[in-house]
Amino acid sequence: MKIANLCFFALLFAGSSMLLAQIDTATVAGRVTDPTGATISQAEITVTNVDTNFVYHAKSSANGEWTISPVHIGTYRLAVSASGFNQALAGPFTLSVQQRQQLDLTLRTGAVSSSVEVTDSAPMLETATSERSQLIDSETMRTLPLNGRNPVQLAQLTAGVTISEPGARDEQGFGFSANGARSLQNNFLLDGVDNNSNLPDLLNEANYVVMPSVDALQEFRVETDSYSAEFGRATGAVVNATTKSGSNHVHGVVYEFLRNQTFDAQNYFDQTKPPYHQNQFGATVGLPIVHNKVFLFADYEGLRVSQGQTDTSLVPTALQRAGDFSSQLDLTSNTGVADCNGRATYAGELFDTKQTQVSAASPTGYCGVPFGYAADGTPSNVIPRASIDALGLKLAALYPLPNANGAGYNYVSNPKLLRTSNQGDVRVDQVLTHSDNIFYRYSMSRAPSTIPAPFPGLADGGGFFSGVGDNRAYSIAISETHVFTPNRVNEVRLGYNRLHTNRFQFNSGTDVSGTIGFPGVPYQAGTDNGGLPQMFFNDVATLGSPTYLPSNEIQNTYSVSDTFTLIVHDHSIKFGGEVRPEEFTIFQPAAPRGTLTFGTQFTDNPGSQGTGGSGLATLLTGQPAGGAINNINNVDYNRKVYGLFLQDAIPVGDARRFELRGEFYNALNHPNFLFAAAGPQNSNNATTFGSSNFGVVTAARDPRLVQIGLKLYY
């Protein structure tokens, strides 16, 4: 295995001086002929960006074919000239991500100084590649209505794509499944660099690190099948987004969108219409810093949401909180089993488990003693004060009193959901020489939120997706393209993204358990472990602070990729590689304050089990059925991912393409121990690329994951 590793790394770094990635760029190709159909060789080809005046050059080969790759997306004009022929002009035409634009031109006999403009439009059907994809351009993003203006929603327009299942952790981030794969198996790229949230529980509720606003994106392409070997990692879709660039013209927008409750219908459960205020605003600007040389694009978007939620719960009545459960006793439903005093028992009756006795007359072999009798000899279903646990009484009193009378609920609340978001991007494109251009991009997003619990005060009652949270995301991309000759182009990319997400339960900084007198709940200032244990009941809503909080997670992903394009005769060869170290820090104890379950066991009818009892009554008598508590610990781990690919397009007859990709996933490492698994370490460590016609996935015993895939297209 060590020899194989050395060979792998040698191959990776030997090619690093001339490796490619046309991940967020395009290709322009064509064929030059005369009016008789004969090919014209050595024709001069120039492709000019109409916004920046950057020019790409090429010459046609002996068979009249020419190819320019990679070409940054944008709007271009084509000029073709040859001795003895009029110059031919075509365009403007727009290139999109991963597009291969074929432009075949016929030159007329005449002087080079004369020109002929070709106005035929290019065919809309993609015939040069076999991939299945959907392009979402800037106009589509701006004009279609989007909830929250999140462009990822538009991925659902792609064939084979459906939304994530209800309740999925990426639901708020508009997660989606492609071709039946899990939403966590999609691969998000921004300007050609990794943009994936690798943290397993998605505290940020999305599969990506940052997502620029629709006014900051030039376009994105969702590729779902047969995509290029340049793409690794995913077995689902590849979401390939590109930010806007500045140009020689000053342009920008200012906007604000407002939503409120004025035109909203009242929820069925609401007693009054809850308030709702949402403001989304921002601005963009693109301009030249140095004409034809340096261009700037910057944007900002803010979001402010204040929305009343509608929560329905079943809470104890004032009588139940004091131990009076007479309302649940059904004197019309005799169980047919007598208690230890020989009296009839009924559905909903409570018993003092401490007085349970053996009884030969009982079908279970046991009989029970109720907490008391009424004057007519029937059970009172009232727990005597002497039998009520003091802590149980305090905990029951934390519930709010009923304020509604619905089917399955008696309490309605409208706590406010608060979300604030500030995000922005800055991109600088620079033309160094006629053979070198480079861009730098910095993106950031900060999104604090307060997701309310059903109950106010110390009762809480929320779940994992409640509490006070903050999502901070940062992304950096640098890409340099060097044209050695029109047939030899190299592109190197550096990328970094950081995702810091946290969520804390309400009262995380307060020793609530100590104040109430709940023993055994660990609390130390600075650990954010304040709150109550989470308590579950069979007959009323959950009480206390949720499990898996506090959560604090950090991800750092570094990426270096290099790609080389070599055009030789009819072959368009691309080969390249990537190194991607990944770091993770996860602080998320499962039950740091503990959990307790209160069922009917200890207040049920021993002679007719399942006919009586109450979880709340069990709380009042201080008899939990079970519980658990976990230590507070932090997990730090890291891994390295390596990838190599080779592909060759041969435009002879039907398009043919040969593609090969290999990926190597280093084991997950922890400072004190090693994670070991005979396969992918998590759902993100998927297979090779696209839908391989042939693939091999192996796991070594040390353990590391090696992935190899091969594709042939005709």
C-alpha positions, 0 to 999 in steps of 0.5 A, spaced: 500 500 500 505 504 501 508 503 494 501 505 491 501 511 495 507 513 493 506 512 485 499 516 486 502 522 489 508 522 484 503 522 478 499 527 482 505 532 483 508 530 476 502 533 472 501 539 477 505 544 473 500 543 467 494 540 470 486 543 468 479 545 470 474 547 466 469 547 471 466 554 471 468 555 464 466 554 457 469 551 450 468 555 443 470 550 437 468 550 430 470 549 422 472 553 417 470 552 410 470 555 403 464 556 399 465 549 396 466 546 402 473 545 402 477 546 409 481 552 410 487 551 414 491 556 418 485 561 419 486 566 424 481 566 429 479 571 435 474 571 440 473 577 444 469 578 450 464 584 449 464 587 456 472 586 457 475 586 450 479 580 452 481 576 446 482 569 445 486 567 439 487 560 435 488 558 428 485 552 424 488 546 423 489 542 416 482 540 417 479 546 418 478 545 425 479 549 431 478 549 439 479 555 444 478 552 451 478 554 457 474 560 456 471 564 461 463 565 461 460 571 458 458 574 451 463 574 445 464 576 438 468 571 433 472 573 427 475 569 422 480 571 417 484 568 412 488 570 406 484 571 399 477 571 403 473 576 406 473 576 414 467 573 417 464 575 423 459 572 428 456 574 435 454 576 440 453 569 443 453 568 450 457 562 453 455 559 459 458 554 464 461 547 461 458 549 455 461 547 448 459 552 443 460 550 436 461 555 430 462 553 423 463 559 418 464 559 411 469 564 408 467 568 401 472 569 396 475 576 397 479 581 400 481 580 407 479 588 409 472 586 407 467 582 412 461 578 412 457 578 418 454 571 420 447 572 423 445 565 424 443 563 431 447 557 434 443 551 435 439 550 442 440 543 443 447 540 446 450 535 441 457 536 443 457 533 450 453 527 453 451 530 460 444 531 462 444 538 465 439 545 466 442 552 466 439 557 470 441 564 467 441 570 471 435 573 468 431 566 470 434 567 477 432 575 477 425 574 474 422 568 477 419 568 484 423 565 489 421 565 497 427 568 500 431 569 493 435 563 494 437 561 487 438 553 489 430 553 489 431 553 481 435 546 481 428 543 482 426 545 474 432 540 472 429 533 470 430 528 475 430 532 481 425 533 487 425 536 493 428 533 500 423 529 504 419 533 509 423 534 515 430 533 512 435 538 515 436 541 509 429 543 508 430 550 509 436 551 505 432 548 499 435 541 499 434 536 493 435 529 491 437 528 484 436 521 481 434 518 487 441 520 491 440 523 498 441 530 498 447 530 502 450 527 496 450 533 491 456 537 490 456 544 490 461 549 487 462 556 487 467 559 481 470 552 481 472 551 488 469 547 493 462 550 496 460 544 500 457 543 507 461 537 510 458 537 517 453 531 518 447 535 521 447 541 517 446 546 523 446 551 517 440 547 514 443 547 507 448 543 504 453 549 501 457 554 505 455 560 502 450 562 496 450 569 493 444 572 492 441 572 485 443 579 483 450 576 484 450 570 480 452 570 473 449 563 472 449 556 475 448 549 472 445 543 475 448 537 472 445 530 474 448 525 469 454 523 465 458 529 467 465 530 466 471 527 469 473 534 472 467 533 477 469 528 483 465 527 490 458 527 488 453 521 486 448 526 486 448 532 482 453 537 481 451 545 482 456 549 479 455 556 480 459 562 478 459 569 480 458 576 476 464 580 474 465 587 473 466 590 466 468 596 462 461 599 463 459 601 470 452 597 472 449 596 478 442 595 482 439 597 488 433 593 491 428 591 497 422 586 497 417 587 503 412 581 506 408 582 511 401 579 514 396 584 511 394 579 505 396 573 509 390 568 511 389 566 518 392 559 520 386 554 522 389 554 529 390 561 530 386 565 535 389 572 532 393 573 526 400 572 528 405 578 526 410 577 520 415 582 517 420 580 512 425 585 509 430 583 504 434 589 501 441 589 497 445 593 492 450 591 487 455 594 483 460 593 477 465 597 474 472 598 471 478 600 476 483 600 470 480 600 463 480 593 459 485 591 465 482 591 472 474 590 474 471 590 480 464 587 482 461 587 489 454 586 492 451 586 499 444 583 501 440 583 508 435 580 510 430 581 516 425 576 519 420 577 524 415 572 524 410 569 529 409 562 529 403 557 531 405 552 536 399 547 539 401 543 545 397 539 550 399 542 557 396 540 564 390 543 567 391 547 573 387 541 577 392 536 574 398 540 576 395 540 583 394 532 582 387 532 581 386 527 575 378 526 576 377 529 569 381 523 566 377 518 570 371 514 566 366 511 571 362 508 565 368 504 563 369 498 568 375 494 567 372 488 570 378 487 575 377 489 582 382 493 586 386 490 592 380 493 596 375 489 592 372 495 589 371 496 581 376 499 577 375 504 571 379 506 565 383 512 566 384 510 574 390 512 578 394 507 582 399 508 588 404 503 585 408 503 592 402 499 595 401 494 589 400 487 592 400 480 590 393 477 588 391 470 586 384 473 583 387 478 578 389 476 571 396 479 572 397 476 579 397 483 582 392 488 584 392 495 585 390 500 591 388 507 588 390 514 591 383 515 594 376 514 594 370 519 593 364 519 598 360 514 594 366 509 594 368 510 587 376 512 586 377 520 587 383 520 582 386 525 586 393 524 588 394 526 596 399 532 597 403 527 602 404 523 595 406 529 591 414 529 590 416 537 591 420 537 585 415 534 580 410 539 583 415 545 581 416 542 574 409 541 573 408 548 575 413 551 569 407 549 564 403 555 562 396 554 563 391 552 557 388 557 553 384 553 548 380 547 547 382 544 540 382 537 538 388 534 541 391 541 544 389 546 549 394 551 548 396 555 542 402 560 542 405 565 537 412 566 539 416 570 534 422 567 529 427 572 528 432 571 523 437 576 520 442 575 515 448 579 512 452 577 506 456 579 500 461 578 495 467 582 492 470 579 486 476 582 482 478 580 475 485 582 472 488 582 465 495 581 467 498 580 460 495 578 453 496 570 456 495 571 463 488 573 467 486 572 474 481 573 479 480 573 486 473 573 490 471 573 497 464 571 500 461 572 507 455 571 510 453 572 517 446 569 519 444 569 527 437 567 528 432 565 534 428 559 533 422 560 539 420 554 543 413 552 544 413 555 552 416 561 555 420 562 561 424 555 563 419 550 561 422 551 553 419 544 550 423 545 544 427 541 539 433 540 536 431 546 531 430 551 536 434 556 540 439 561 539 444 560 533 449 563 528 451 561 522 458 564 519 460 562 512 466 565 508 469 563 502 475 565 498 477 563 491 483 565 486 484 562 479 489 564 474 489 562 467 495 562 463 495 561 455 502 558 453 500 557 446 492 557 443 493 550 444 496 549 451 492 552 456 493 551 464 489 554 470 490 553 477 485 554 483 486 556 490 480 555 494 478 556 502 471 555 505 470 556 513 463 554 516 462 556 523 455 554 526 452 554 533 446 553 536 444 554 544 438 552 548 435 557 551 437 559 558 444 556 556 448 560 561 443 559 567 443 554 572 436 552 571 436 545 574 440 548 580 435 554 581 429 549 581 433 544 585 434 538 580 439 534 582 445 531 578 445 536 572 452 538 571 453 545 570 459 550 570 459 557 567 462 557 560 460 550 558 453 553 555 450 547 559 444 551 562 437 549 562 433 543 564 433 535 562 428 534 557 422 530 559 418 526 555 410 524 557 405 520 554 399 525 555 402 532 555 407 536 551 415 535 552 418 539 558 425 542 558 431 543 554 432 539 547 438 534 547 444 535 542 444 542 544 449 546 545 452 545 538 458 548 536 461 546 529 467 548 525 469 546 518 475 548 514 476 546 507 482 548 503 483 546 495 488 546 490 487 544 483 490 545 477 488 543 470 491 543 463 488 543 456 492 540 450 489 541 443 492 536 438 489 535 431 482 532 433 484 531 440 482 536 446 485 533 452 484 535 459 488 532 465 488 535 472 488 534 479 486 536 486 488 536 493 483 538 498 485 537 506 478 538 510 478 539 518 472 539 522 470 540 529 464 538 532 461 539 539 455 536 540 453 532 546 447 528 545 444 529 552 448 533 556 443 535 561 440 528 561 433 525 559 427 522 563 421 519 560 415 518 564 410 513 562 404 510 565 407 504 568 408 507 576 401 509 576 397 504 572 392 499 574 396 493 576 391 488 575 389 491 568 395 494 565 394 499 560 387 501 562 390 507 567 395 511 569 398 518 567 405 520 565 404 527 568 401 523 575 408 519 574 412 526 574 408 528 580 409 522 584 417 522 582 417 516 579 421 516 572 421 510 568 428 511 565 433 516 563 440 517 560 445 523 560 452 523 556 459 527 558 460 533 554 466 532 549 469 535 543 471 531 537 476 534 532 478 530 526 481 531 519 482 528 512 485 529 505 482 528 499 486 527 492 483 526 485 486 525 478 482 525 472 484 525 464 479 526 458 479 526 451 474 529 446 475 526 439 470 530 434 470 524 429 463 522 426 458 522 433 462 525 439 466 520 442 469 522 449 474 518 454 474 519 461 478 517 467 478 519 474 481 516 480 480 519 488 483 517 494 480 519 501 485 519 507 482 516 513 479 520 518 484 522 523 483 524 530 489 527 535 487 521 540 484 516 535 483 513 528 476 513 525 476 506 521 471 503 516 471 499 510 468 504 506 466 511 505 467 515 511 460 518 511 455 520 505 459 525 502 464 520 500 460 518 495 463 514 488 467 517 482 464 522 478 457 522 474 454 515 472 460 511 471 459 505 466 464 502 469 467 503 476 471 500 482 470 502 489 475 499 494 477 500 501 484 498 504 484 495 511 488 501 514 483 504 512 483 509 506 478 509 500 480 509 493 475 510 488 476 509 480 471 510 475 472 509 467 467 512 462 467 511 454 462 515 450 460 514 443 
